[in-house]
Amino acid sequence: MTPEQANLDLELRLGRNPLGRGLYRWMHSDNWWHLMKIQGETKTVERFGLYIVEPVYRYRRMVDLENTWILAHWHGNIGQDKWEREYPNLLWPREGYYAPTNILLAPGEEITETSNDQAVYLIKMQRERTMPDLLAESEAMAEKKDRDHRNLVADQIDDSVSAFANVPGTRSAHVSFPSVERNK
């Protein structure tokens, strides 16, 4: 399956954006670039007899991986003012932009019909999750984190206190520990 065929399949199965392109598409890490403003560098350009100072941009890889296919998701235009506040060093994408998802192939692996089907399945599963599902999952993760922390603290306390809370070397509660002898 070629990348073009895979992307067409994604469009048909997952939908298109308002511009008629797929909501999801496979992007290759070696060919996926965006422009990044170089801090502190400007250039002066003459237009119509006026001199205009403009920032200098350079191309930067979208994802720092080599020879890898990444599934990208399209995001609509959020407005220039908001974009420039949130991402001051990136050019405003007037027509929206594709951002990487957490679905990717192993480096050097090519897109197959199976990998495309798996990606569609994962995206549909993610889409089926509702806000209550996400909140319940988040709460369960927080509870597990708290429970694991409490268990760790309890284990550390148990390890630091001897049997029946007795001080080592004393004789009480029918538990005896040998006294500690100093080497002379």
C-alpha positions, -999 to 999 in steps of 0.1 A, spaced: 0 0 0 15 33 -10 13 64 13 -11 80 -11 -34 50 -10 -32 48 28 -41 85 31 -70 82 7 -82 52 28 -79 73 60 -99 101 43 -127 77 33 -129 60 67 -122 89 91 -134 120 73 -121 151 57 -115 186 70 -133 217 56 -105 221 30 -113 187 16 -81 170 29 -81 141 53 -85 147 90 -57 121 95 -28 114 72 5 96 73 35 119 72 72 108 68 96 122 94 123 130 68 99 152 47 78 169 75 92 204 82 79 236 96 92 272 98 106 284 132 115 320 139 152 325 148 152 345 180 169 379 177 175 377 139 158 401 115 163 411 79 155 443 61 135 441 29 126 470 5 91 470 -8 76 499 -27 103 523 -16 98 514 21 121 493 42 105 466 63 122 447 91 111 411 91 120 381 113 142 354 99 128 318 98 145 285 93 131 251 85 130 226 114 119 190 115 84 185 128 94 153 146 129 144 157 129 109 142 146 94 112 129 74 85 96 70 104 60 72 93 38 92 118 1 95 118 -9 132 119 -42 148 129 -54 180 113 -63 210 136 -83 240 124 -72 276 125 -73 290 160 -70 326 151 -38 346 145 -37 365 179 -42 334 200 -17 314 179 10 341 182 5 343 220 7 305 224 34 298 197 54 331 193 82 315 172 60 296 147 43 310 116 5 312 119 -11 284 98 -39 303 81 -56 271 69 -49 249 100 -21 224 105 -13 188 110 2 177 144 17 144 152 -3 118 171 11 90 192 7 65 164 38 58 144 55 29 127 89 15 136 118 33 118 122 20 83 89 2 83 65 9 54 28 15 56 8 -17 50 -29 -23 48 -27 -39 83 -9 -10 99 -35 14 83 -64 -8 96 -48 -8 131 -44 30 130 -81 34 120 -92 11 148 -71 30 174 -85 63 163 -121 51 163 -116 36 198 -102 70 210 -132 88 194 -157 66 212 -144 78 246 -166 104 262 -157 131 287 -170 110 316 -148 81 304 -118 103 304 -126 118 338 -131 83 353 -98 71 338 -81 102 352 -96 97 387 -86 60 386 -51 70 378 -50 95 406 -64 70 431 -38 44 420 -10 69 424 -22 78 459 -27 41 469 8 33 456 23 62 476 4 51 508 16 15 503 52 27 498 51 48 529 36 20 549 63 -4 537 90 20 546 76 24 581 73 -13 585 109 -18 574 122 8 598 103 -4 629 112 -38 643 87 -65 652 59 -54 674 74 -19 675 102 -30 699 135 -14 700 162 -39 689 183 -51 718 156 -49 744 136 -78 758 99 -73 758 67 -87 744 83 -122 742 105 -111 714 142 -111 719 169 -95 699 206 -100 706 222 -69 720 246 -51 698 282 -55 708 309 -30 700 341 -42 686 370 -31 707 
